[in-house]
Amino acid sequence: MIVIVIVNVMGLALLNGGKHSYHYATRADI
């Protein structure tokens, strides 16, 4: 159940702000 919740939150974040989420992910990766 926890995994499903995490996936849902991530999906909502991507839908709400694709650019912001992508930029944050790239920055975190670096």
C-alpha positions in Angstrom: 0.0 0.0 0.0 2.8 2.4 0.8 4.3 1.9 -2.6 1.0 2.7 -4.3 0.7 5.9 -2.3 4.2 7.0 -3.2 3.5 6.3 -6.9 0.2 8.3 -6.7 2.0 11.3 -5.1 4.7 11.2 -7.7 2.1 11.1 -10.5 0.3 14.0 -9.1 3.5 16.0 -8.8 4.4 15.3 -12.4 0.9 16.3 -13.6 0.9 19.5 -11.5 4.3 20.7 -12.6 6.1 18.6 -15.2 8.9 21.1 -15.8 9.4 21.8 -12.1 9.4 18.1 -11.2 11.8 17.3 -14.0 14.2 20.1 -13.1 14.2 19.0 -9.5 14.8 15.4 -10.5 17.7 16.3 -12.7 19.2 18.6 -10.0 18.8 15.8 -7.4 20.4 13.3 -9.9 23.4 15.6 -10.3 
